[in-house]
Amino acid sequence: IWGVPYLFLKIAVEEISPSVVVLGRVAIGAAILLPIALKRNVFFISRKYWPFVLLYTVTELVGPWYFITAAEQKISSGLAGLLVATVPIWAAILASIFGDKTVWHAGRLFGLIVGFIGVVAVVGIESLSGRQDIVAIGMVLLAAMGYAYAINMINRRIPEVPGLGLNTWAMILTAIVFLPFAIGNWPTQTPSLKAMGSVVVLGVLCTAIAFVIFFKLIAEVGPPRASLVTYLNTAVAVVLGVLILDEKFTLGIAIGLPLVLVGSYFASRKVNR
């Protein structure tokens, strides 16, 4: 579920502008999550937490979801999924900045180095070959940094706020932000059923249902083990791009994929202080 958004984003942005895609996705997601959050009594969040709710909304949804969606107009879905897999690397760096010195443990440092070699290989080979747009690649890397910051900030600042309520509000606020931009970029012709269906799937499956399932997963196995989906997501994104969208399995992806996944794994490992 978490690996297929890149496929549907690629299909949707061929006919629908990124702002409309993001609006549709979060509006559908919010409509599904809102009654669940109300029923579980986690929708209303104390006013003292709202500065962090707003910051989370910007760094987890508004920025990253637009960057990734817009970038997929220029780069392959598999490459987008691969670049998002760098989140644990950026998260480890941020954790170090905020005082977690275990990041400099030999194993985690090894992961950071290997991961960065993978990123440099992917960016260098893909951009120099002319197959992928360097600006779009940079947008996805910025999105990954935003994800990493959002996770780190929530864990440090408001870990007691229920994730369901937090993300329901984040989707509502994101929809409000993108509404005027979506109106200005509304399609002049009716998109195909394939494009519109992709937006619906993004909202229902890849947003609402994905969040609900992930919350259950975290409750059952804990955040560290739940984060292992990052590595499966990337493989799913690359494979679906090749099989369904006929994307090329390029040299950059072939070299960078194992390096980024190995680096992310070691960089995010927990070690004794």
N, C-alpha and C positions, 0 to 999 in steps of 0.2 A: 504493500500500500504506500509506503513512504518512498519507494524507488520509482513509482510510475508517474509522479507529477511532471517530470521533465518531458516525458513522451507526450502527454496531453497538452502541456504548455506549447510545445513545438507545433502541434496540430492547430491549436487555437490561434496563435499569433500570426499564422499565415493569412487570416482573414479579419481578425479582431485586434484592435489596438491594445497594448499592454494595460493601460489604465482601465479599460472596460473589462478585461480578463480578471484583473485583480479585484475590481468592484464586484463582479459576478461571483467570484470565488468566496470572498469574505462575507458577502450578503447571504449567500446560501448557507455557508458554515454557521454564521451567527443565528440565522433563523432556526437551524436544527439544534444548536447548543443552548440557546436561550431558555426554552422550556425545561430542558434537563437541568440547567443551572438553577432555575427557580425552584424546581421540584426538590432538588438536593439542598436548597437553602444556602447556596454559595455564590449567588449572583451579586449581592450587595457587599461592597468592599468599603472599609472604613476610610474616611477622608484623608487620614494621615498617610495612607499608602498610595494616594493618587499620583504624586510626582513620579513614583517608580512605575506605576501602571502606564503612565504616559511615555516614560522613557523606554519601557519594554515594548510598547506598541510601535514606536518609531524604529527601534533597533532590531526587532524580531519580525515585524510584518511590513510596515509602510515602506521602509528602505529596501530590505532584502527581497521581498516578493516582487516589487516593481523592478529592481535591478535584474533579477533572474529572468523574469518574464520578458523584459525588453531585450536582454542579452540573447535570448533564444531566437530572436529574429536574425541574428548574425552568426551564431555558433551552434554546433550540434547538441542534441539533448544529452548524449553520453558524456561529452566534455563538460557540460554544465553540472551533471551529477558528480563527476570526478572532482571538479573544483570545489563543490560544496563539501566534499569529504574532508577538506582541510580544516573544518571547524574544530576538531580536537586539538590541532596544532596551535591555532590562534588562541583557543581556550587555555592551553597550557602556558602560553606566553603571558596572557592576561593574569592568570593565577599567580605567576611569578611577580608581576608588577604589583599585585595587590598583597604580596607578602608570603606566598606559598613557596618556600625555598626547596621543597621536594622536587620541583620542576628540574632542578639542576642535578638531580640524582643521575648516575651514569646511564641507566636504562632509558629514562625519559629524555635526557639530553641526546642520546643516540636516536630516539624517535624524532626529535625536532630536526636534527641534521638530515636524516634520511628523508623525512617528509619535505623539507625545503628543497632538497636535491630533486625530488619528484616534481615539485611545483615548478621549479626553474626549468626542468626538462620539458614538462608539458607546455608551459608558456613559450619557451624558446623555440621548440620544434614546431609547434602549431602556428605560431605567429610568423616565424621566418619562412615557413613553407607556403604562406599565403592562403592556407585553407581556412583559418579561423581569424576573427577580428580581434585585435589586441585590446581595443577599448571594451568590447563585450566581455572578454576574459577578465579584465580588471573589474568590471561591474560585478561579476559573480564572486570574485575574491573579496570585494568589499561586502557583499551580502554574507559571505561566510564569516567575515570578521564581526559583522553585526550580530549574527546568530551567537557567536562565541561570547561577545560582550553581554548580550541579553541574558544568556544562561548564567554567566558568572555574577551579574548584577543581582538577579533574582535570588540566587542561592545565598548571596551575602546580605542583601537588604531586606527582602520580604519572603523568606522561605515558608512562613506560616500562612501566606495567602493561597487558597486552593487554586490549583492550576486550571480547573474548569471555569471558575468564575473569572480568573485573570484573562484567559484566552477568549472568553465570550465577549468581555468588554473590549479587548484589543481588536477583535474583528469588527465590532460595532463602530469603534472609533476610526478604524482603517477605512471602512465603507464610507463614513462621513467625509474623510479626507479626500477620497478618490471620486466621490460623486460629481463634483463640478468638472473635473478633468475628463471623466467618462462621458459626461453630457457633451462636452466640446469635441470629443473624438468618437462619438457614436457612429457606427457603420452606416454609410449612405445606402448600402444595399444589404438585403437580408443575408446573413452568413449561412453557409451550408449547415445541414443537420450534423455533419461530422464536427464542425467547429463549435457549434452551440452545445452539442452533446459533450464535447471535451470540457467546456466550462462547467457544465452540470456535474460531470464526474469529478472535476477538481474540487468543487464545492462540497459535494456529498461524501465522496469516498476519501479523497486526498486531504480534506480539511476537517470536516466534522467527525466522521467516523474514525479517521486516523488519530485525531486528538483523544477521543474517548478511549480507544483501544490502548493508546500509549499511556494514558493515566492509569489504566488497569494494570498494564505491564510494569510500570514503575512501582505501584503498590505491591505487586506480587514478588518481583525480583530485585527491586531497588534501582536507583538511578545509574550506578556504574555499569551494571550488567545490561540494563535497558539501552544504554548508549551504544551497545554493540550493533544495533540496527544500522548505524552509520555505514558500516562496512558492507552489509548486505545491500543497502540502498544503492550504493555506487555500482556494484556488479549488476543489479537489476536495470539501472538506468542505461548502462553501456550496452548490455545484451539486447534490451528492447529497442534501442536506437538502431542497432545493427540489423536485427531480425525484421522489425516492422517498418522502420523509416528508411531502411537501406543506407544507413550512415556508414561511412568508412571507419574501419578499425585502424586508426592511423598509428604511425610510429610513435608520436608523442603520447598517445593514450597507452600504447603497449608498454612503453618504458615507464611512464609516470604512474599508471594505475597501481602496480604492485608497490612502488616506492611510497606513494602517498598513503596507501592502506596500512602498510607496515609501520610507517612513521607515525600515523595517527594512532595506531594501536599502542605503540610504546610510549608516545607522548602523553597519552591519557591514562596510563596505568597508575594505580595507587601504590605508593611505597611508604614504608615506615619513616617517620620524621627523624 
